[in-house]
Amino acid sequence: MKKKIIITGGLGYIGTELCKLYSGVSWHHDITIIDNRFISERVNQLRNWNMEFIQGDILNKELVKKYCHDADVVHHLAGVTEVPRTKTESSKEQDEKIKEVGVRGTQNILDVINKKCKIIFPSTHVVYEGINEVRTDIKEDDATKPVLSYSSSKALNEDQLKKSGKNYIILRLGSVYGYSTDSMRIDIMPNLFSKIASQNGTLKLFAGGRQIKSLVPLIDVARCFKFMEEKNEINSEIFNLTKDTLSVKEVAQVCKICKCSNSIL
């Protein structure tokens, strides 16, 4: 069945990889990419793949309405990526920007999409960053405990989606790592450590190196987004998406179906 598919933030880290996956089926669907950046080489590639590119901002509700009102699927990847990693790095101005783009931009989309549209949204494992004890068995229905502006914004987004009455899928991603033509996203811990190690640098671990970090490969994240679009029977659910553990939910079959490089749940 032909679908109208929207990818916001399609020139970003995850969006770039997702667009590559859709390049094989883009003549069978109407695919529109919305991003506030313009990278000529990337945009030209999208057009060669029969995808429409719109340079625009999700804070522009009229633009969002024009392209999303009749969408069948929205992969909502747009958001601020330069976020503070510690309280000392945060600022009021940056915190407000993260919240505005995250909350108002998401609400703009929720306000205009129809009831049948599926919105697939990347949340984050750091919505649990305020938990004091070490946990390796966090389930999707455990209460979140965000601290910094990024995780707090994602927690608010989750509430928006739950209360919207729309058909949503929330993927709580571990730290996404791996090469992308967008960039290596050096602000992500695994990519940063790889860069330091490749330059014979020293890796500095704090708290005795006892931290546990959830990780997930970039390609597996993109494959899971596409899988969720294709599976019509999966509706209005939250999934923890990391590399090393199996979810209690049926989406554990994603790895087999998508032929992912690792177990991804």
N, C-alpha and C positions, 0 to 999 in steps of 0.2 A: 504494500500500500504506500502510495506517495505521501510524504509528510513535509510540512513546513517546519524546518529546524532552525532555531536561532542560537548562536553561540556568542554571548557577551564576553569581552576580554579575550577574543579569539587570537590576538597577536601575542598573548602572554605565554608564560612558562608551560602551563598545562594546555591552554587553548591551542598553541602551535602544534602540539603532539596530537590533540584530538582532531584538528583539521586534517592532518596527514591521514588519520584513520578513515575519515569521511571522504577523502579524495577518491577512494575506490567505488563509492556509491553516489557521488554527488550529481550524477546525471539522472539518478532515479528519485531524487528528492530536491526540494527547494531549500537551499542552505544559505543563510545570511549571517555574516560575521559583523559584529558591532564592536568597535574599539575606539578609544579617544586618541590613539596614536596613529601615525601613518608611516609605515616602513615600505618604501616603494617596491623593493625586491619581494617582500613577503606578500604584499597586496597583489602584485602581478602574478605570483604563483597561485594565490587563491582564485583569481579570475581565470587562470588557465585550467583550474580544477572545476570550473563552472559554478563557483561560489560567488555570491554578491558580497561586496565589502562596503560597509557604511562607517565613515568616520564620525563618531558622535559619542556623547556622554550619557550614561544611564541616569544622570540627574536631570536630563532634559526629558520631561514626561511626555511631551508631544511627540518627540522622536521615538521614544519607547512605545508609545501607543500605535504609531504609524506602522511599525515593523513587528510588534509582538501581539497585537490584538487578536489575530487569527492564527497564531502559531500552534502547532501540535506539540512541540517540545521546545523548551528553553534550557540550554546549558548555561547557567548563570555563573560565569567565572570572573566577571569584572569586579575589581576592588583594589584598594590600596595595598601594595606589596612591600613598600618600605616602612616596616613597622618596628617599634622598639622591642628589644629582646629582654630588657631589664627595666626596673622602675627608674633607674638613674638615666636611662637613655630617652625616656618619654618626655613629652612636652605637651602643654595644654593645646597648642595649635595643631600639632600632629594628631593628638587624641581626638579632637573635634572633627578633623578631616576624615579620619578612619571611620568614625561613627556616622558622619553625614553620608559618605559614599556607600558604606555598608548598609545602613538602615534605610535612608531615604531612597537610595537607588534600588534596593530590593523591593521596597514598598511600591515604587513606581511600576515595577514589573508585575507584582501581585495584583495591583489595581486594574491592570489592563488585560491580562491574559484571561481566556475563557475557562469555563469549568472543566472542559475536557483536556486542556493543555497540561502536560507534565513538566514541572520545573525541577531540574536536577541541580543541587547546590552543594558546593564544597565547604563543609565546616572543618573543624580542626580538633585534633586530640588535646590541644592545650586548653580547651574548655574545662579540662580537669586539672589545670596547673596548680590550683589552690589546695589540692588534696595533700595533706601533710605526710601520710604514710606511703611507703612504696607499695604500689598495686600492680599486679600483672593480670588481673582477672576482671577488668572494668567491662561492664555490660552496657548495652545501648540505653537501657532504662535507668541507669545510675544517675543520681543528681549531679549536674555540672557545678563546677566551682571556678569560674574564671577570675583572673586577677588583673592582667594588663588590658590595654585598650583593644588590642586585636582580638583576644579571646572573648572579651566582654561583648564586642560587636558581633562576633559569630554566634554567641549565646543568644543575643537579641534577635539575630536573623532566624535562628532555630525557632524561637517563640513566634516570630512573625509568620513563618511558614505553617506552623502547627495551628495557629489561630485563623489562618486565611480562608480555610474551607476549600483550598485548591489542592490539586493532586501533586504531591511533592515527594522527592527522594533526597534525603540528607546523607552525605558521605562524610563522616568525620575522619579526615585524612591524618595519617602519621606524617612525619617530616618527609616530604617528597624529595627524592634525590635522583640525579642522573643528568646526562647531557641533553640539551635542547638547543635548537638553532636560535631560540629567543635569547638565551644567555645561560650561563651555568648557575645563575642565582646563588652567588657566593655567600649571601646572607643565610643560606640554609646550612645547618651544621655539617652533614655528610659531605656536601660539595666544598665547604670551607676547609674541612680537614683534608680532603683530597688535594686541594690546591696547596695547602701548607706542606703536606708530605711530599708532593711532587717537586717542591722547591727546597727540599732538605731542611724544612723548618722544624720547629719544636711544637708538638701538640701539648697544650696546657689543660689539664683536667682539674676541676675544683671539687670540693666536698669528698676528696679521697677517690674520685672516679667511680662513685657508687651509683650514679644516676642511671636510670633506665629510660631509653628513648625509643619511641615508636617510629618506625621507618617504613617507607613504601616506595618502590621504584616508579619513576615518572610514567613509563610506558604502561605499567599495570593500572595506574590511575586513569589514564586516557581510555584504556580498554574497558575499564569498569563503567565509566561514564557512558560509553557507547552501548555496552551491554544493558545498562539500566534503561536507556532509551528504547531498546528493542524489546524488552520484556514487559509486555502490556499488563501482565498479572501482578507485577510488583508496584504497589501504590502506597503513598503516604507512609513511608517507613524511614527509619534512621539506621545506618549501618556504620560500625567502626571499621575503617579500612586501613589495615596495617599488614606488614609482610609476614609475620611469624606465627600468628595464632589464628585459629578458626573461629568465626562468628557462630553464635548459636542459631543464626537464621539460615534460611534456605539458600541465600546468596553465596554460600560456601561453594556452590557449583560453578561460580563464575570462572574460577581458575581453569577448570577442565574445558569449559565451553570456549573461553577466550584464548586458551593455550598460552596463559601468562608465563612469564619467565620465572616467576616464583609463586608460591602460595601467597595470595594477596589479602587474605582475611584472617 
